[in-house]
């Protein structure tokens, strides 16, 4: 295995319980010789930026799987000044080594992004995700050693678990709003653009 990723807890834990889960993750990774990345996920110990940054202050060795749709939608990140939130979240972005590619809006965690790279990048919410992805990749480049990898895995999930939205077609049958396979290809184009931008910003 290259790596493992896991959401931890239920979001109801106090600091001692959160730290115990973090320590158990470190121990499991060391025991099995496989890095384990804690996923930024709603209803877990990393459900919001503030809790995640506080955990990092206590457990700086933590490495993350960034699924930022949970923060962006759950925390209404565009409210106020999003870039101020990026600044606060810097310790988290710096520790992302695995990414679940999913893009949401302030009101929905998984939406279509447009039929092309050009259409996608014209949308503000897509631009916000590209900023977060780029910041995470810069963190990787600044810390990477020979042989290290950054994993980008599009995670576009089906309607049956309340992710992909459906709308009635002309016959009244529910249809997904977009082709998730085609969306994943656009996601990869977006991620490559972020990767190239991050490499330049990191000086490499």
Secondary structure, 3 states (H helix, E strand, C coil): CCEEEECCCCCCCCHHHHHHHHHHHHHHHHHHCCEEEEECCCCCCCCCHHHHHHHHHHCCCCCEEECCHHHHHHCCCCCCCHHHHHHHCHHHHCCEEEEEECCCCCCCCCCCCCCCHHHHHCCHHHHHHHHHHHHHHHHHHHHCCCCCCCEEEECCCCHHHCCCCEEECCCCCEEECCCHHHHHHHHHHHHHHHHHHHHHHCCC
